Amino acid sequence: MFTGIIQCVGKIAAVHSKGQDLRLKIEAADLDMANVSLGDSIATSGVCLTVIEKGKNYFMADVSKESLLRTTLGKLRVGTQVNLETALTLGTPLGGHLVSGHVDGVGEVVNRWDEGRSVRFQIKAPDALAKYISEKGSVCVDGISLTVNAVDGAVFDLNIVPHTMQMTTMKDFVVGSQVNLEVDLIARYLERLLLGDRAAQPGKKGIDEAFLAAHGFIK
């Protein structure tokens, strides 16, 4: 588990193809690797990766085919910057929100403009994720815990303060940038819980309009 509070920005030092998978070497000069053990998890731009090798200022991790299909990690190149956060402990301040590092889908930056000292972004989520994103709720974008300021369909607004711009890769986001999205854990589990006994039936992947109408939520 993570908090979505980025500890440092790292850089891709090497990308090795391993059949249908990848192995990444990530420079993390500003991360305290002394407290990282082999097998530990490090969120890399929002994706939970397992440390398989480490040095004083780097770590290596394998990326499975599943992760490559569901995230932006397959597009990483040598020199690309990534947001890094080590796994939380019971003594870690929960400054953001609970983040699993399991990316739900890839979104796209569709607008960016300055607003006072902050920067405003509009990001389009995949249509299937729109129902999980609500105004003043939490969303994780490339590993960053953020508050949703407004929602219009599958497009949501973010107001990013100067500190976050400076300390993360968001300063490099432009229109067209693809980003890893993780919706709030509570929203994801609540949908499954509302299915009740129907959750055990094959093919029951989520709640649709027919389900809501049958249970009196809509008319």
C-alpha positions, 0 to 999 in steps of 0.5 A, a space after each residue: 500500500 502507498 499514500 500517493 505522496 511522491 518521495 522523489 522523481 527517478 529516471 529510467 536508466 535501462 530497459 531490457 526486453 524479457 520476452 513479453 515482459 520488461 526489466 527496468 533499471 531505475 535511478 533513484 538518487 534521492 530515495 533512501 535505498 538503505 531502507 529498501 530490501 529485495 522483495 519490497 514494493 516501490 510505486 513507479 508512476 503509480 505502478 507497484 513494482 517489486 525490487 529484484 536488485 538494488 544499489 546505492 542509487 538505483 533499483 531494478 524491477 520486472 514488469 509483467 505483460 499484464 502491467 504493460 497492457 494496463 499501464 504506461 510502463 511499456 512506453 517508458 524510454 531511457 531518460 524518462 522521469 518517473 514518480 517514486 514512493 516506497 510502501 507505507 508502514 504503520 508509522 507513515 503519515 497518511 498525507 494522501 489516500 490509500 493507494 494500492 499501486 494497481 492501475 485501473 486504466 490509462 487516461 489522457 491529458 486533454 487540457 492544461 492552463 495556468 490558474 493563478 500560481 496553480 496549474 489546472 489540468 483536465 484528464 479524460 478517463 476511460 469510460 469504464 472508470 468514469 463512475 468511480 470518479 467524483 467531485 472532491 473525491 480522490 484519484 491517483 494520477 501517475 502515483 500522485 494522490 489528488 483531489 478531483 475538483 470537477 467532473 464532466 462525464 469521463 473528464 475530470 479537473 485537477 488543480 495542482 499547486 506549485 509544490 506538487 508541480 515542482 516535486 513530481 512529473 506533472 510539470 512535464 504533462 502536456 495535452 496528449 500525455 498518457 497517465 496511469 489512473 487508480 480510482 479510490 479503493 472504497 468506490 471500487 469495493 463498494 460496487 462489488 459489495 452492492 452486487 451481493 450474492 450476484 457477485 458469485 455468478 459468472 459474468 457479473 462484472 459490475 453494476 449497470 442501469 438494469 441492476 440499479 432500476 431493479 433495486 430501486 436506485 433509479 426509475 
